[in-house]
Amino acid sequence: MKKIYRRWYEKNRYLSAFMALMKDIPKEIQCEIAIDMILKESDYIDRNYTKIIKDVANFNPRDYKRWYDKNPNVHLALEMLRELDENQRIEILKEFCDRLIASSGINIDEQLGNEDL
């Protein structure tokens, strides 16, 4: 039997959906959201902003092949997301999910039949 390999974010359906939304929004908005995510994630991860800026500056997209590796901010935001514990990751997903949905053009009210959750 052939072993199926999944990326780290495909092991959780909510994280997988978050990544799919992130992948499909316009690149400029991806970058804006990524920067905000980096700022929020740095509160959880003990990294100072100088180190984060150096990580972005030293980034070489040719070293990577994933969709989110094309932009250093998106790459760093999603790699930092990977470093968080599950509770911290859930907080980030909650905080940024609405922005991703709005940026994707999905109308939640239409999808839910104008019902509140």
C-alpha positions as CSV (number, residue, x, y, z in Angstrom):
1,M,0.0,0.0,0.0
2,K,1.3,3.4,-1.0
3,K,1.8,5.7,2.0
4,I,0.0,9.1,1.7
5,Y,2.0,12.1,2.9
6,R,0.2,15.1,4.2
7,R,1.5,18.5,5.0
8,W,1.5,19.6,8.7
9,Y,-1.6,21.7,8.2
10,E,-3.6,19.0,6.4
11,K,-3.8,16.9,9.6
12,N,-6.4,19.3,11.1
13,R,-9.5,20.1,9.0
14,Y,-9.9,23.6,10.3
15,L,-6.2,24.5,9.7
16,S,-6.4,22.9,6.3
17,A,-9.5,25.1,5.5
18,F,-7.7,28.1,6.8
19,M,-4.7,27.4,4.6
20,A,-7.0,26.9,1.5
21,L,-8.6,30.2,2.1
22,M,-5.3,31.9,2.6
23,K,-4.0,30.3,-0.6
24,D,-6.9,31.6,-2.7
25,I,-7.0,35.2,-1.7
26,P,-5.2,38.0,-3.6
27,K,-1.5,38.2,-3.0
28,E,-1.6,41.7,-1.6
29,I,-4.2,40.7,1.0
30,Q,-2.2,37.5,1.8
31,C,0.7,39.7,2.6
32,E,-1.3,42.1,4.8
33,I,-2.8,39.3,6.8
34,A,0.6,37.6,7.1
35,I,2.2,40.7,8.6
36,D,-0.6,41.0,11.1
37,M,-0.3,37.3,11.9
38,I,3.5,37.6,12.4
39,L,2.8,40.4,14.9
40,K,0.2,38.4,16.8
41,E,2.3,35.2,16.7
42,S,5.4,36.9,18.0
43,D,3.4,37.6,21.2
44,Y,3.2,33.8,21.7
45,I,6.6,32.9,20.5
46,D,9.5,34.5,22.3
47,R,11.0,36.2,19.2
48,N,11.9,39.8,19.0
49,Y,11.0,41.9,16.0
50,T,14.6,42.4,15.0
51,K,15.1,38.7,14.6
52,I,11.8,38.4,12.6
53,I,12.9,41.2,10.2
54,K,16.2,39.4,9.7
55,D,14.4,36.2,8.9
56,V,12.3,38.0,6.3
57,A,15.4,39.8,4.8
58,N,17.4,36.5,4.6
59,F,14.5,34.6,3.0
60,N,15.3,33.0,-0.4
61,P,12.1,31.7,-2.1
62,R,14.2,29.5,-4.4
63,D,15.0,27.3,-1.3
64,Y,11.3,26.3,-1.0
65,K,8.6,24.9,-3.2
66,R,5.3,25.4,-1.4
67,W,2.7,27.9,-2.5
68,Y,3.3,30.1,0.6
69,D,7.0,30.2,0.0
70,K,6.7,32.8,-2.7
71,N,6.3,35.7,-0.3
72,P,8.7,35.9,2.7
73,N,6.0,37.4,5.0
74,V,3.4,34.7,4.2
75,H,6.1,32.0,4.6
76,L,7.2,33.4,8.0
77,A,3.6,33.8,9.2
78,L,2.7,30.2,8.3
79,E,5.9,28.7,9.6
80,M,5.4,30.6,12.9
81,L,1.8,29.3,13.0
82,R,3.4,25.8,12.9
83,E,5.5,26.6,16.0
84,L,2.5,27.5,18.1
85,D,0.8,25.1,20.5
86,E,-2.7,24.0,19.6
87,N,-4.5,26.6,21.8
88,Q,-2.4,29.4,20.4
89,R,-3.0,28.2,16.9
90,I,-6.8,28.1,17.5
91,E,-6.6,31.7,18.7
92,I,-4.8,32.8,15.6
93,L,-7.3,30.9,13.4
94,K,-10.3,32.5,15.2
95,E,-8.8,36.0,14.9
96,F,-8.0,35.8,11.2
97,C,-10.6,33.5,9.8
98,D,-13.2,36.2,9.3
99,R,-10.7,38.4,7.4
100,L,-9.8,35.4,5.2
101,I,-13.5,34.6,4.5
102,A,-14.3,38.3,3.7
103,S,-11.2,38.5,1.4
104,S,-12.2,35.3,-0.5
105,G,-15.6,36.8,-1.5
106,I,-17.6,34.2,0.3
107,N,-20.8,35.5,1.8
108,I,-21.4,33.6,5.0
109,D,-24.9,35.0,5.4
110,E,-25.9,33.5,2.1
111,Q,-24.2,30.2,2.9
112,L,-26.0,29.9,6.2
113,G,-29.3,31.2,5.0
114,N,-29.0,34.4,7.1
115,E,-29.0,32.4,10.3
116,D,-26.8,33.3,13.2
117,L,-24.5,30.7,14.6
